[in-house]
């Protein structure tokens, strides 16, 4: 959250928003525990987004992937992000695998 907020503050004069790519399924994301692999730690995602969105000088947006076969969980994930402060949410229609 703190690093994301600092990044948003740094780029704010040059951008209209900061997008969090929570949908990257690549091996580097798995190895680094970022992108779609943060789906395994939704409390961390919520904390990060909430902290950044609360104080960011520009809107925070996000892209996510779905939980295959679990529409309710995907909707809950999306709602959590919106409630945490995401201003625009894109949902990629595939899972991370």
Secondary structure as a PSIPRED ss2 file (coil, helix, strand):
# PSIPRED VFORMAT (PSIPRED V4.0)

   1 X C   1.000  0.000  0.000
   2 X H   0.000  1.000  0.000
   3 X H   0.000  1.000  0.000
   4 X H   0.000  1.000  0.000
   5 X H   0.000  1.000  0.000
   6 X H   0.000  1.000  0.000
   7 X H   0.000  1.000  0.000
   8 X H   0.000  1.000  0.000
   9 X H   0.000  1.000  0.000
  10 X H   0.000  1.000  0.000
  11 X H   0.000  1.000  0.000
  12 X H   0.000  1.000  0.000
  13 X H   0.000  1.000  0.000
  14 X H   0.000  1.000  0.000
  15 X C   1.000  0.000  0.000
  16 X C   1.000  0.000  0.000
  17 X E   0.000  0.000  1.000
  18 X E   0.000  0.000  1.000
  19 X E   0.000  0.000  1.000
  20 X E   0.000  0.000  1.000
  21 X E   0.000  0.000  1.000
  22 X E   0.000  0.000  1.000
  23 X C   1.000  0.000  0.000
  24 X C   1.000  0.000  0.000
  25 X C   1.000  0.000  0.000
  26 X C   1.000  0.000  0.000
  27 X H   0.000  1.000  0.000
  28 X H   0.000  1.000  0.000
  29 X H   0.000  1.000  0.000
  30 X H   0.000  1.000  0.000
  31 X H   0.000  1.000  0.000
  32 X H   0.000  1.000  0.000
  33 X C   1.000  0.000  0.000
  34 X C   1.000  0.000  0.000
  35 X H   0.000  1.000  0.000
  36 X H   0.000  1.000  0.000
  37 X H   0.000  1.000  0.000
  38 X H   0.000  1.000  0.000
  39 X H   0.000  1.000  0.000
  40 X H   0.000  1.000  0.000
  41 X C   1.000  0.000  0.000
  42 X H   0.000  1.000  0.000
  43 X H   0.000  1.000  0.000
  44 X H   0.000  1.000  0.000
  45 X H   0.000  1.000  0.000
  46 X H   0.000  1.000  0.000
  47 X H   0.000  1.000  0.000
  48 X H   0.000  1.000  0.000
  49 X H   0.000  1.000  0.000
  50 X H   0.000  1.000  0.000
  51 X H   0.000  1.000  0.000
  52 X H   0.000  1.000  0.000
  53 X H   0.000  1.000  0.000
  54 X H   0.000  1.000  0.000
  55 X H   0.000  1.000  0.000
  56 X C   1.000  0.000  0.000
  57 X C   1.000  0.000  0.000
  58 X C   1.000  0.000  0.000
  59 X E   0.000  0.000  1.000
  60 X E   0.000  0.000  1.000
  61 X E   0.000  0.000  1.000
  62 X E   0.000  0.000  1.000
  63 X E   0.000  0.000  1.000
  64 X E   0.000  0.000  1.000
  65 X E   0.000  0.000  1.000
  66 X C   1.000  0.000  0.000
  67 X C   1.000  0.000  0.000
  68 X C   1.000  0.000  0.000
  69 X C   1.000  0.000  0.000
  70 X C   1.000  0.000  0.000
  71 X H   0.000  1.000  0.000
  72 X H   0.000  1.000  0.000
  73 X H   0.000  1.000  0.000
  74 X H   0.000  1.000  0.000
  75 X H   0.000  1.000  0.000
  76 X H   0.000  1.000  0.000
  77 X H   0.000  1.000  0.000
  78 X H   0.000  1.000  0.000
  79 X H   0.000  1.000  0.000
  80 X H   0.000  1.000  0.000
  81 X H   0.000  1.000  0.000
  82 X H   0.000  1.000  0.000
  83 X H   0.000  1.000  0.000
  84 X H   0.000  1.000  0.000
  85 X C   1.000  0.000  0.000
  86 X C   1.000  0.000  0.000
  87 X C   1.000  0.000  0.000
  88 X E   0.000  0.000  1.000
  89 X E   0.000  0.000  1.000
  90 X E   0.000  0.000  1.000
  91 X E   0.000  0.000  1.000
  92 X E   0.000  0.000  1.000
  93 X C   1.000  0.000  0.000
  94 X C   1.000  0.000  0.000
  95 X C   1.000  0.000  0.000
  96 X C   1.000  0.000  0.000
  97 X C   1.000  0.000  0.000
